[in-house]
């Protein structure tokens, strides 16, 4: 799909702070390089670009909670995850192409 390292899309679509020292300034500079499309802590996201999936249609089984034997999950377990729209993936791809140094920093 995007051929980006694992976990990078998750970090890139949220808030990603980069701190650096700038000549002539005593304080450290901080820049938010993330796309801020979603924020799990505040439970907010941009509709039509990303959504949080807590349970799927087949997720209403005993295998959906994490209080049981981890090896007994089988294929019925559906983890909580983010789903991204095609438009969002296109934005991420353009961002990664335009700013490859951000991808390296992440």
C-alpha positions in Angstrom: 0.0 0.0 0.0 2.2 2.9 1.2 5.4 0.9 1.9 6.1 2.8 5.0 7.6 1.3 8.2 5.2 -0.3 10.7 3.6 2.2 13.1 4.6 5.2 11.0 1.1 5.9 9.7 -0.2 5.9 13.3 2.3 8.4 14.5 2.1 10.5 11.4 -1.6 10.9 11.5 -1.5 12.1 15.1 0.6 14.7 16.8 4.3 14.2 16.3 6.6 16.8 18.0 10.1 17.4 17.0 12.4 19.5 19.2 15.5 21.2 18.0 18.0 23.9 19.0 18.2 27.0 16.9 21.2 29.3 16.8 20.6 32.6 18.5 17.8 31.3 20.7 18.2 30.0 24.2 15.0 27.9 24.4 14.6 24.7 22.5 12.2 25.0 19.6 9.3 22.5 19.2 7.4 21.9 16.0 4.4 19.6 15.5 5.0 17.7 12.3 2.1 15.4 12.6 -1.1 15.7 10.5 -3.3 15.8 13.6 -6.1 13.9 11.8 -6.8 11.9 15.0 -6.2 12.1 18.7 -6.9 8.9 20.7 -6.4 10.6 24.1 -9.0 13.3 23.4 -11.2 10.8 21.5 -11.4 13.1 18.4 -10.7 12.5 14.7 -11.5 14.0 11.3 -14.6 12.2 9.9 -14.3 10.7 6.4 -10.6 10.4 6.8 -10.1 8.1 9.8 -12.2 6.2 12.2 -11.6 4.2 15.3 -12.9 0.6 15.2 -13.5 -0.8 18.7 -15.6 -3.8 17.6 -16.3 -5.3 14.3 -19.6 -7.0 13.3 -18.1 -10.4 14.2 -16.4 -9.1 17.3 -19.1 -9.9 19.8 -17.5 -13.1 21.0 -15.7 -14.1 24.2 -12.5 -13.6 22.2 -12.8 -9.9 22.1 -11.7 -9.1 25.7 -8.1 -9.4 26.8 -8.9 -11.2 30.1 -8.5 -14.7 28.7 -5.7 -17.0 27.5 -3.8 -15.1 24.8 -3.2 -18.3 22.8 -6.9 -19.1 22.7 -7.9 -16.1 20.6 -7.9 -17.8 17.3 -9.2 -15.9 14.3 -12.2 -14.5 16.1 -10.3 -11.8 17.9 -10.6 -8.3 16.4 -8.3 -5.7 18.0 -9.1 -2.1 18.3 -7.6 -0.2 15.5 -7.8 2.9 13.2 -9.1 2.7 9.7 -8.0 5.2 7.1 -9.9 6.3 4.0 -8.4 6.3 0.5 -8.3 10.1 0.6 -6.3 10.0 3.9 -3.9 7.5 2.4 -3.3 9.8 -0.5 -2.6 12.7 1.8 -0.1 10.6 3.8 1.6 9.5 0.6 1.9 13.1 -0.6 3.2 14.2 2.8 5.8 11.3 2.9 7.0 12.2 -0.7 7.2 16.0 0.0 8.8 15.7 3.4 11.0 12.6 3.5 13.1 14.0 6.4 10.0 13.8 8.6 9.7 10.1 7.8 13.3 9.5 8.7 12.8 11.5 12.0 9.8 9.3 12.9 
